[in-house]
Amino acid sequence: MNKLNFGALIKAEMQRQGMSVAEMAKKLNVQRQTVYDMLKRTNIDVERLKDISDVLHKDFLSTVASQNAQELDWCEITILDNKILITKR
């Protein structure tokens, strides 16, 4: 099973919007290193994903789901320790 990479999705959206790591860090009220670390991760804290979605005005879960809406059983979604993990089947 391949994991979807939320960090890569967020990075791509930041680039599309022309948002720098420094700007994202400022809007999230975190250090730049925290944003760099987040962009390397495949999973993400639910609250952090909500904050990022608000900053970028993009619902990442809906985006992932809509990209794969043709297959109803394309993934498994697990919420564990306040983190979302989406795994392709």
C-alpha positions in Angstrom: 0.0 0.0 0.0 1.3 3.5 -0.9 0.8 6.3 1.5 -0.5 9.6 0.2 1.9 12.4 1.0 0.1 15.3 2.6 3.4 17.2 2.8 3.8 17.0 -1.0 0.1 18.1 -1.5 0.6 21.1 0.8 3.9 22.0 -0.7 2.4 21.9 -4.2 -0.5 24.2 -3.1 1.9 26.6 -1.4 3.9 26.8 -4.7 0.7 27.2 -6.7 -0.3 30.2 -4.5 3.3 31.6 -4.4 3.4 31.2 -0.6 6.9 30.9 0.9 7.8 28.7 3.9 8.4 31.9 5.9 5.0 33.2 5.1 3.3 29.9 6.0 5.3 29.7 9.3 4.2 33.2 10.2 0.5 32.5 9.4 0.6 29.3 11.4 2.6 31.0 14.2 5.4 28.3 14.1 9.1 28.3 13.2 10.1 27.8 9.6 11.8 24.5 10.5 8.4 23.3 11.6 7.0 24.0 8.2 9.9 22.3 6.5 9.5 19.2 8.7 5.7 19.2 8.0 6.3 19.3 4.2 8.4 16.1 4.5 5.7 14.1 6.3 3.2 11.8 4.8 0.8 12.1 7.7 -0.3 15.2 9.6 -2.0 16.2 12.8 -5.7 16.8 12.2 -5.7 20.3 13.9 -2.6 21.3 11.9 -4.2 20.1 8.7 -7.3 22.2 9.5 -5.1 25.3 10.2 -3.2 24.8 6.9 -6.5 24.3 5.0 -7.7 27.6 6.5 -4.4 29.5 5.6 -4.4 28.1 2.0 -8.2 28.2 1.6 -8.1 24.6 0.4 -9.8 21.5 1.9 -7.1 18.8 1.4 -9.3 15.9 2.4 -11.9 16.8 -0.1 -9.3 17.3 -2.7 -7.8 13.8 -2.2 -11.3 12.3 -2.1 -12.5 14.0 -5.2 -9.4 13.0 -7.2 -10.3 9.4 -6.4 -14.1 9.6 -6.3 -14.5 7.0 -9.1 -13.3 4.2 -6.8 -15.3 3.9 -3.6 -12.8 1.6 -2.0 -9.6 3.3 -3.1 -8.2 3.9 0.4 -8.3 3.3 4.1 -8.6 6.3 6.4 -7.3 6.0 9.9 -7.4 8.6 12.6 -5.0 7.7 15.4 -3.6 9.9 18.1 -5.2 13.0 16.4 -3.6 12.3 13.1 -5.1 11.3 9.7 -3.4 8.6 7.7 -4.8 7.8 4.3 -3.4 4.7 2.7 -4.1 3.5 -0.8 -5.4 0.0 -1.1 
